Amino acid sequence: MGMCLAMEVIGSGTTMMVLGIIIGILGIIMVSTNYPIYKSFLQKRKEKYASAIILALNKDK
């Protein structure tokens, strides 16, 4: 949506272009903050379930 507004695919005029740029910057900020949160969440889950997965894999042998 932000890119469409910035490139004037949707809407026209300077106001819509500025709105598109602002929406795009907000999207970049949200993606940038989400990645470290995801990495820490993934690491905690790996630590939590690693022993259960290894135990289940060894049980099948």
Buried (B, 14 or more C-beta within 10 A) or exposed (E): EBEEBBEEEEEEEEEBBEBBBEBBEEEEEEEEEEEEEEEEEEEEEEEEEEEEEEEEEEEEE
